[in-house]
């Protein structure tokens, strides 16, 4: 099986290299190898490599900056995705693509199902939704995985931000009225590997849209407190502990882009088709915190 990974330098991309490494010939491309902002770049890669599977972990994910750069966000999240989908159909391949809970407005009381009405609140969510729609229009074999609050051992994410700020400040103010489930990049990659085992064969009928998130739910406020408690337990030296985090409302922390208050995803369909019992959200967070703390210790040692 020949697999092309786009966005290989990101937090999900690096985990994909690990998870897919034993499943065939993997061509892993970072932004220098394939820049989705350049029209035709990704389609050219697909035409050259003729893979059985293309996994797109590349995206414009700067949620707030997207509000002032809508054209760039649309180019990467929608137009490039349309080009990839058409190219994948041309080689009779499978397109695995990642989307976001931000395609919803967060007004629903319960967890979002795959067939719930979409209503993005900002440019980022709107462009990611446009990418989903472009894949459907291309009619290629595909798996679109919507997920939420992604974190990982590498790359920019909430865990790293909280630990950095906790080492610099005396208190932290974190939003406490948005609910979701932090999803580990490693979990996303491992589920992708299972998806390829199931639908990588050209004769297999791919399921289309799936929701992926771990079990349980939390707020950004409680997520931050959990991160700090885990880091301190692992010996991290921080100025801010869990009890120093102050809960605030979304209104008290205005941002250029609005976030959904409810980011919970119903994962019953994914669990059913893959026969998978998903872990609790805390499990992957512990792994991410442990890796970040260990990295900071190694950095200190290297500078001595």
C-alpha positions as CSV (number, residue, x, y, z in Angstrom):
1,X,0.0,0.0,0.0
2,X,1.4,3.4,-1.0
3,X,0.4,6.2,1.4
4,X,0.9,9.9,1.0
5,X,0.8,12.0,4.2
6,X,0.3,15.7,3.8
7,X,1.1,18.0,6.7
8,X,3.6,15.5,8.1
9,X,5.4,18.1,10.3
10,X,2.3,18.9,12.4
11,X,1.2,17.2,15.6
12,X,-1.1,14.8,13.9
13,X,1.2,14.3,10.9
14,X,4.1,13.2,13.1
15,X,1.9,10.7,14.8
16,X,0.7,9.4,11.4
17,X,4.2,8.7,10.4
18,X,4.5,6.5,13.5
19,X,1.2,4.8,13.2
20,X,1.3,4.1,9.4
21,X,5.0,3.3,9.1
22,X,4.4,-0.5,9.0
23,X,1.5,-0.4,6.6
24,X,3.3,0.2,3.3
25,X,5.4,2.7,1.5
26,X,4.8,6.1,3.2
27,X,5.6,9.4,1.5
28,X,5.5,12.0,4.2
29,X,5.4,15.6,3.1
30,X,5.6,18.7,5.1
31,X,4.8,22.2,3.9
32,X,8.1,22.5,2.0
33,X,7.3,19.2,0.2
34,X,3.7,20.2,-0.6
35,X,2.3,23.6,0.2
36,X,-1.5,23.5,0.0
37,X,-1.5,27.3,-0.3
38,X,0.0,26.8,-3.8
39,X,-2.7,25.9,-6.4
40,X,-2.2,22.5,-7.9
41,X,0.6,21.5,-5.6
42,X,-1.2,18.7,-3.9
43,X,-2.8,17.4,-7.0
44,X,0.6,17.2,-8.7
45,X,1.9,15.1,-5.7
46,X,-1.0,12.6,-6.1
47,X,-0.5,12.4,-9.9
48,X,3.2,11.7,-9.4
49,X,3.0,9.2,-6.5
50,X,-0.3,7.5,-7.5
51,X,-1.0,6.4,-3.9
52,X,-3.7,4.0,-2.7
53,X,-4.3,6.4,0.2
54,X,-3.9,10.1,0.7
55,X,-4.0,11.3,4.4
56,X,-4.4,15.1,4.7
57,X,-3.2,16.3,8.0
58,X,-2.4,19.8,6.6
59,X,-4.8,22.7,7.4
60,X,-5.0,26.3,8.2
61,X,-5.8,26.1,11.9
62,X,-5.2,29.6,13.2
63,X,-8.8,30.1,14.3
64,X,-8.6,33.8,15.2
65,X,-6.2,34.8,12.4
66,X,-8.5,33.2,9.9
67,X,-11.0,36.1,10.5
68,X,-8.5,38.5,9.0
69,X,-7.1,36.0,6.4
70,X,-10.2,34.4,5.0
71,X,-8.8,33.9,1.5
72,X,-5.8,32.0,2.8
73,X,-7.9,29.9,5.0
74,X,-10.3,29.0,2.2
75,X,-7.4,28.3,-0.2
76,X,-5.8,25.7,2.2
77,X,-9.0,24.3,3.9
78,X,-11.3,24.2,0.9
79,X,-9.8,24.8,-2.5
80,X,-6.8,22.6,-2.0
81,X,-8.9,19.9,-0.5
82,X,-11.2,20.0,-3.6
83,X,-8.1,19.5,-5.8
84,X,-6.8,16.6,-3.7
85,X,-10.2,14.9,-3.8
86,X,-10.4,15.2,-7.6
87,X,-6.9,13.8,-7.9
88,X,-7.6,10.9,-5.5
89,X,-10.6,10.0,-7.5
90,X,-8.5,10.0,-10.6
91,X,-6.2,7.3,-9.2
92,X,-9.0,5.3,-7.6
93,X,-7.6,5.9,-4.1
94,X,-8.9,6.6,-0.6
95,X,-8.9,10.1,0.8
96,X,-8.6,10.5,4.6
97,X,-9.2,14.0,5.7
98,X,-9.6,15.7,9.1
99,X,-12.2,18.2,10.0
100,X,-13.4,19.9,13.2
101,X,-16.3,20.3,15.6
102,X,-16.1,24.0,14.7
103,X,-18.4,23.3,11.8
104,X,-21.2,23.4,14.4
105,X,-22.5,26.5,16.3
106,X,-22.5,24.7,19.7
107,X,-26.1,25.5,20.4
108,X,-27.2,21.8,20.7
109,X,-27.8,20.4,24.1
110,X,-26.3,17.0,23.5
111,X,-23.4,15.6,21.6
112,X,-23.2,16.3,17.9
113,X,-24.0,13.4,15.4
114,X,-22.6,13.2,11.9
115,X,-26.0,14.1,10.4
116,X,-26.7,17.2,12.6
117,X,-27.1,20.5,11.0
118,X,-23.9,22.4,10.5
119,X,-23.6,26.2,11.2
120,X,-20.0,27.4,11.7
121,X,-19.5,30.6,13.7
122,X,-16.3,31.8,12.0
123,X,-14.1,31.6,9.0
124,X,-12.1,28.6,10.2
125,X,-15.2,26.4,10.7
126,X,-16.8,27.7,7.4
127,X,-13.7,26.8,5.4
128,X,-13.3,23.4,7.0
129,X,-17.0,22.7,6.2
130,X,-16.4,23.9,2.6
131,X,-13.6,21.3,2.4
132,X,-15.9,18.6,3.6
133,X,-18.5,19.6,0.9
134,X,-15.8,19.6,-1.8
135,X,-14.8,16.0,-1.0
136,X,-18.5,14.9,-1.2
137,X,-18.9,16.7,-4.6
138,X,-15.7,15.0,-5.9
139,X,-17.3,11.6,-5.2
140,X,-14.0,10.0,-4.3
141,X,-13.8,7.2,-1.7
142,X,-13.2,9.0,1.5
143,X,-13.2,9.1,5.3
144,X,-13.7,12.5,6.9
145,X,-12.8,12.5,10.6
146,X,-14.2,15.4,12.6
147,X,-12.5,15.8,15.9
148,X,-12.1,18.4,18.8
149,X,-9.5,20.1,20.9
150,X,-6.5,18.4,19.4
151,X,-3.3,18.1,21.5
152,X,-0.1,16.2,21.1
153,X,3.5,15.7,22.1
154,X,4.7,18.0,19.4
155,X,3.4,21.2,17.8
156,X,1.4,24.1,19.2
157,X,-1.6,23.2,21.4
158,X,-3.4,24.0,24.6
159,X,-1.3,21.8,26.8
160,X,1.9,23.4,25.8
161,X,0.4,26.9,26.0
162,X,-0.9,26.3,29.5
163,X,2.4,25.0,30.8
164,X,4.4,27.8,29.2
165,X,2.1,30.5,30.7
166,X,2.1,28.7,34.1
167,X,5.9,29.0,34.2
168,X,5.7,32.7,33.4
169,X,2.7,34.1,35.3
170,X,1.3,34.1,38.8
171,X,-2.3,33.3,37.8
172,X,-4.2,32.1,34.8
173,X,-7.7,33.0,33.6
174,X,-9.3,30.2,31.6
175,X,-12.8,30.0,30.0
176,X,-15.1,27.7,32.0
177,X,-18.3,27.8,29.9
178,X,-17.2,25.9,26.8
179,X,-17.4,22.1,26.9
180,X,-15.7,19.4,24.8
181,X,-13.2,16.5,24.9
182,X,-9.5,17.0,24.4
183,X,-8.4,14.6,21.6
184,X,-4.8,13.2,21.4
185,X,-3.0,13.3,18.1
186,X,-1.8,9.8,18.7
187,X,-5.4,8.6,19.0
188,X,-6.3,10.3,15.7
189,X,-3.3,8.6,14.0
190,X,-4.1,5.2,15.5
191,X,-7.8,5.4,14.5
192,X,-6.6,6.3,11.0
193,X,-4.4,3.2,10.9
194,X,-7.5,1.1,11.7
195,X,-9.4,2.9,9.0
196,X,-6.8,2.0,6.4
197,X,-6.9,-1.6,7.5
198,X,-10.6,-1.6,7.0
199,X,-11.1,0.6,3.9
200,X,-7.6,0.8,2.3
201,X,-8.6,-1.9,-0.3
202,X,-10.0,-0.2,-3.4
203,X,-13.0,-2.7,-3.3
204,X,-14.0,-1.5,0.2
205,X,-16.8,1.0,0.6
206,X,-15.6,3.8,2.8
207,X,-18.0,5.2,5.4
208,X,-17.7,8.9,4.6
209,X,-18.1,11.1,7.7
210,X,-17.1,10.0,11.2
211,X,-16.8,11.7,14.6
212,X,-13.8,11.0,16.8
213,X,-13.2,12.1,20.4
214,X,-12.3,10.3,23.6
215,X,-14.9,9.5,26.2
216,X,-15.9,12.1,28.8
217,X,-16.0,15.8,28.7
218,X,-14.5,18.8,30.3
219,X,-14.2,22.6,30.1
220,X,-11.1,24.6,29.1
221,X,-10.8,25.6,32.8
222,X,-10.9,22.0,34.1
223,X,-8.6,20.9,31.3
224,X,-6.1,23.5,32.4
225,X,-6.3,22.5,36.0
226,X,-5.8,18.8,35.0
227,X,-2.7,19.7,32.9
228,X,-1.1,21.6,35.8
229,X,-1.8,18.9,38.4
230,X,-0.3,16.3,36.1
231,X,2.8,18.5,35.3
232,X,3.5,19.2,39.0
233,X,3.1,15.5,39.8
234,X,5.9,14.9,37.3
235,X,8.2,17.4,38.8
236,X,7.5,20.5,36.7
237,X,8.4,23.8,38.4
238,X,5.5,26.1,37.8
239,X,4.4,29.5,39.3
240,X,0.8,28.6,38.8
241,X,-0.9,25.5,40.3
242,X,-4.4,24.1,39.7
243,X,-5.8,26.3,42.5
244,X,-4.4,29.4,40.9
245,X,-6.5,29.1,37.8
246,X,-9.4,31.5,37.7
247,X,-12.6,30.5,35.8
248,X,-14.0,33.1,33.5
249,X,-16.8,33.3,30.9
250,X,-16.4,33.4,27.2
251,X,-17.7,37.0,27.3
252,X,-14.8,37.9,29.6
253,X,-12.3,36.6,27.1
254,X,-13.3,38.1,23.7
255,X,-11.5,36.7,20.6
256,X,-11.8,37.6,16.9
257,X,-13.5,34.2,16.2
258,X,-16.4,32.9,18.2
259,X,-16.1,29.3,19.6
260,X,-19.0,26.9,20.0
261,X,-20.0,26.6,23.6
262,X,-20.7,22.9,23.1
263,X,-18.0,20.9,21.3
264,X,-19.1,17.4,22.3
265,X,-19.1,14.8,19.5
266,X,-21.2,11.6,19.4
267,X,-18.7,8.9,18.4
268,X,-21.1,5.9,18.3
269,X,-20.8,5.5,14.6
270,X,-17.1,5.4,14.6
271,X,-17.0,3.0,17.5
272,X,-19.5,0.8,15.8
273,X,-17.9,0.5,12.3
274,X,-14.4,0.0,13.8
275,X,-15.4,-2.1,16.8
276,X,-13.4,0.3,19.0
277,X,-13.7,1.2,22.6
278,X,-12.4,4.8,22.9
279,X,-10.3,5.8,25.9
280,X,-11.1,8.5,28.5
281,X,-9.8,12.0,27.5
282,X,-7.5,12.1,30.5
283,X,-5.4,9.2,29.2
284,X,-3.9,11.0,26.2
285,X,-3.5,14.3,28.2
286,X,-1.3,12.5,30.7
287,X,0.9,11.3,27.8
288,X,1.1,14.8,26.3
289,X,2.0,16.4,29.7
290,X,4.6,13.7,30.4
291,X,6.3,14.3,27.0
292,X,6.3,18.1,27.4
293,X,7.6,18.0,30.9
294,X,10.3,15.6,29.9
295,X,11.2,17.8,27.0
296,X,11.6,20.8,29.2
297,X,13.8,18.9,31.6
298,X,16.0,17.8,28.7
299,X,16.2,21.4,27.5
300,X,17.4,22.5,30.9
301,X,20.0,19.8,31.1
302,X,21.3,20.7,27.6
303,X,21.8,24.4,28.5
304,X,23.8,23.6,31.7
